[in-house]
Amino acid sequence: MELASLKELEAAIAIARRGTFRAAAIDLGMSTTALSHTISRLEAGLGVRLFNRTSRSVSLTDAGRLFVQQVRPSLQDLHAALDLVRSHRETPSGTIRINAAPFAARAIISPLVLEFLRRYPDMNVDIVTEGKMVDIVKDGFDLGVRVEGLVPSDMIAVSLGRPQRHAVVGSPEYFGKHGKPMVPPDLLNHRCIRVRLPDGSLFRWRFEKDGEPVQIDVRGPIALDEASLTRTAVLESAGVGYLFEQDILSDIEAGRVVRVLEDWTPPYPGLCLYYPGRRNLSAGVRAFLDLAREFSRNAT
């Protein structure tokens, strides 16, 4: 058989990681058709089928599972070797892959990512947003971005400086009709826009004042899992929303929404970049971390 190409190996690992040809193709920057042809060539060269494919699902065959288990560590070592060589370049180039919670990606895109691309025009940044935590090493990411308390203990964390804070808001029209809650239990008498977590459960709104924590299982006509949808519902007077402050601050300042219970939503530790300490860092990743530290110093 012919030796498999690096492109074919990366394609197989991407499909195994993402679970669909479409998602893997997006990660690899190629069309689904081209990815399918790549895998077909790999399977033909190996003489075995790696994936069971139907119109609705993709799963590894037994041979495919064994192949991925054996190839993935070797491919990671190969990329580490390439990154080590690239680290000797004076001008960083290549791609940084970042996994982040959606709100975390929104928080870093303008002040950090876009500035990085302005400084290093030969670099590319690929951000994948996911609500659930992932193993960034196993899934092929260089960096993760999460709230400080969620950073895995075996990772090196770089604080981004700014604390996080929630904001409870409603439109002027909504509060004009229903009145404002004065303490968190008052929310039980309001139409609230519920927050659905990545695991499918409904989030209990969290508050704290004078060291006293309170959780409220609010009620309301709609449950959403994306901040932009919650913002839209609040602006349309559908009810009271609970959002990250940075996602609604411009609306508060413009008077489009009214903030309540502000003394019950103190700031808490902010976001961190994190990465595995045992991996040789490419010049691009090192430059991104240096800019993140600079950003953190300026934010404090």
C-alpha positions in Angstrom: 0.0 0.0 0.0 1.0 3.6 -0.4 2.0 5.6 2.7 -0.8 7.7 4.1 -0.2 11.4 3.7 -0.3 13.8 6.7 -3.4 15.4 5.3 -5.2 12.0 5.3 -4.2 11.3 8.8 -5.3 14.7 10.0 -8.6 14.1 8.2 -9.3 10.8 10.0 -8.4 12.3 13.4 -10.6 15.4 12.8 -13.7 13.2 11.9 -13.1 11.0 14.9 -12.9 14.1 17.1 -15.8 16.0 15.7 -18.2 13.1 15.0 -19.4 14.4 11.6 -17.8 15.1 8.2 -19.3 18.5 8.1 -17.8 19.7 11.4 -14.4 18.1 10.6 -14.4 19.8 7.2 -15.0 23.2 8.8 -12.1 22.6 11.2 -9.8 21.6 8.3 -10.8 24.4 6.0 -12.0 22.1 3.2 -15.3 21.1 1.6 -17.2 18.0 2.8 -16.8 16.5 -0.6 -13.0 16.9 -0.6 -12.9 15.4 2.9 -14.9 12.4 1.8 -12.5 11.8 -1.1 -9.5 12.2 1.3 -10.9 9.5 3.6 -11.8 7.2 0.7 -8.2 7.4 -0.5 -6.9 6.6 3.0 -9.3 3.6 3.3 -8.4 2.4 -0.1 -4.7 2.6 0.7 -5.1 0.8 4.0 -7.5 -1.8 2.6 -9.9 -1.4 5.5 -12.9 0.8 6.2 -12.3 3.2 9.1 -15.8 4.8 9.3 -19.3 3.5 9.1 -21.2 6.2 7.2 -24.9 6.7 6.8 -26.9 9.8 5.7 -27.4 10.6 9.4 -24.4 9.5 11.4 -20.7 8.6 11.3 -19.0 6.1 13.6 -15.6 4.4 13.8 -15.3 0.8 12.8 -13.3 -1.5 15.1 -10.3 -1.0 12.7 -10.9 2.7 12.7 -11.0 2.9 16.5 -7.7 1.1 16.7 -6.2 3.3 13.9 -7.2 6.5 15.7 -5.8 5.3 19.0 -2.4 4.5 17.5 -2.1 7.5 15.1 -3.4 10.3 17.4 -0.3 10.4 19.8 2.1 10.1 16.9 0.4 12.9 15.0 0.5 15.1 18.2 4.3 14.4 18.5 4.7 15.3 14.8 2.9 18.6 15.2 5.0 19.3 18.3 8.2 18.8 16.4 6.9 21.1 13.6 6.0 23.7 16.2 9.4 23.4 17.8 11.1 24.1 14.4 8.7 27.0 13.6 9.4 28.5 17.0 12.9 29.5 15.7 11.3 31.8 13.1 11.7 35.5 13.9 8.2 36.3 12.6 5.4 34.0 13.9 3.3 32.3 11.3 0.8 29.4 11.1 -2.5 28.8 12.9 -3.6 28.9 16.6 -6.6 26.8 17.5 -8.5 28.1 20.5 -11.5 26.4 22.3 -13.6 28.8 24.3 -17.0 29.2 25.9 -19.2 31.4 23.6 -19.2 34.4 26.0 -15.4 34.0 26.5 -14.9 34.2 22.8 -16.9 37.4 22.6 -14.9 38.8 25.5 -11.5 38.3 23.8 -12.2 38.8 20.1 -11.9 42.6 19.9 -9.3 43.5 22.6 -7.0 40.4 22.1 -7.5 38.3 19.0 -7.9 41.2 16.5 -4.9 43.1 17.9 -2.9 39.9 17.7 -3.7 39.6 14.0 -2.8 43.2 13.4 0.6 42.7 15.0 1.3 39.3 13.3 -0.3 39.3 9.8 1.2 35.9 8.9 -0.8 34.3 11.7 -4.3 32.8 11.6 -6.6 32.2 14.6 -9.3 29.4 14.6 -11.7 29.8 17.4 -14.2 27.0 18.2 -16.9 27.9 20.7 -18.4 25.2 22.9 -20.4 25.4 26.1 -19.1 22.1 27.5 -15.5 21.6 28.6 -13.2 19.7 26.2 -9.8 18.1 26.5 -7.8 20.7 24.5 -4.9 18.3 24.0 -7.0 15.4 22.8 -9.1 17.6 20.5 -6.2 19.4 18.9 -6.4 22.9 20.4 -3.4 25.0 21.3 -5.3 27.1 23.9 -8.5 27.1 25.9 -10.4 30.1 27.4 -12.6 29.5 30.4 -13.6 31.1 33.7 -10.7 30.8 36.2 -12.4 28.2 38.4 -13.0 25.8 35.4 -9.4 25.6 34.2 -8.1 22.0 34.6 -5.5 21.6 37.4 -2.9 20.1 35.0 -2.9 23.2 32.8 -0.9 26.4 33.0 -3.3 29.4 33.3 -2.8 33.0 32.2 -5.3 35.4 33.8 -6.9 37.9 31.4 -7.3 40.3 34.3 -10.8 41.5 34.1 -13.3 40.0 36.6 -16.6 38.7 35.3 -20.1 39.9 36.4 -23.7 39.2 35.7 -26.4 41.7 35.0 -30.2 41.3 35.6 -32.0 43.4 33.1 -35.4 44.2 31.6 -36.8 46.7 29.1 -38.2 50.0 30.4 -41.6 48.9 29.0 -41.5 45.6 30.9 -40.6 47.2 34.2 -43.1 49.9 33.6 -45.8 47.3 33.4 -44.7 44.7 36.0 -42.5 46.7 38.5 -38.9 46.1 39.4 -37.7 43.2 41.7 -36.0 44.6 44.8 -34.5 41.4 46.1 -33.8 38.1 44.3 -36.9 36.2 45.6 -39.1 38.9 43.9 -38.1 37.3 40.6 -40.5 34.5 41.3 -43.3 37.0 40.5 -41.8 37.9 37.2 -41.6 36.4 33.7 -37.9 35.4 33.4 -36.0 34.2 30.4 -34.5 31.0 31.5 -30.9 29.9 30.8 -30.4 26.4 29.4 -27.0 24.9 30.1 -24.9 22.7 27.7 -26.0 19.5 29.5 -29.7 20.4 29.0 -30.4 21.5 32.5 -31.9 24.9 33.5 -29.6 27.3 35.3 -30.5 28.6 38.7 -29.8 32.3 38.8 -27.0 33.0 41.3 -26.8 36.0 43.6 -24.7 37.1 46.5 -24.8 40.0 49.0 -22.7 40.5 52.2 -21.4 37.0 51.8 -24.9 35.5 51.6 -25.4 33.4 48.4 -28.8 32.9 46.9 -30.0 30.7 44.0 -33.3 31.3 42.4 -35.0 28.7 40.2 -36.8 31.4 38.1 -40.0 30.8 36.0 -40.8 32.1 32.6 -42.2 31.4 29.2 -39.0 30.7 27.3 -35.6 29.0 27.8 -32.6 29.9 25.7 -29.0 28.7 25.5 -27.4 31.7 23.7 -26.8 35.2 25.1 -27.7 37.0 21.8 -31.2 35.3 21.8 -31.7 36.3 25.5 -30.7 39.9 24.7 -33.3 40.0 21.8 -36.0 38.6 24.1 -35.2 41.2 26.8 -35.3 44.1 24.2 -38.6 42.8 23.0 -40.0 43.0 26.6 -40.5 39.2 26.8 -39.2 39.3 30.4 -36.3 39.7 32.7 -32.9 38.4 31.6 -29.7 37.2 33.3 -26.6 37.9 31.2 -22.9 38.5 31.4 -22.4 42.2 31.9 -20.3 42.6 28.8 -23.1 41.1 26.6 -25.6 43.8 27.6 -23.5 46.7 28.9 -24.0 48.8 25.7 -27.8 48.4 26.0 -27.7 49.5 29.7 -25.6 52.6 28.9 -28.0 53.5 26.0 -31.1 53.1 28.1 -32.5 50.3 26.0 -32.6 48.1 29.1 -32.8 48.8 32.8 -30.5 47.0 35.3 -31.8 45.7 38.6 -30.4 43.8 41.6 -27.0 45.3 40.9 -26.0 45.1 44.5 -26.7 41.3 44.4 -24.4 40.6 41.5 -20.8 41.2 42.7 -17.8 40.6 40.4 -16.1 37.2 40.5 -12.8 35.8 39.1 -12.5 36.4 35.4 -11.3 34.5 32.3 -8.1 32.6 31.8 -6.2 31.4 28.8 -4.8 28.0 29.5 -2.4 25.5 27.8 -0.6 22.3 28.5 2.8 22.9 30.1 4.5 19.8 28.6 4.0 20.9 25.0 6.7 22.9 23.1 5.0 26.2 22.3 5.2 27.6 18.8 6.3 31.1 18.2 2.7 32.1 17.4 1.4 30.7 20.7 4.1 32.3 22.6 3.4 35.7 21.0 -0.3 35.3 21.7 0.4 34.5 25.4 2.7 37.5 25.6 0.0 39.7 24.2 -2.5 38.2 26.7 -0.3 39.1 29.6 0.1 42.6 28.3 -3.7 42.8 27.9 -4.1 41.6 31.5 -1.7 44.2 32.9 -3.5 47.0 31.1 -6.9 45.7 32.3 -6.0 45.8 36.0 
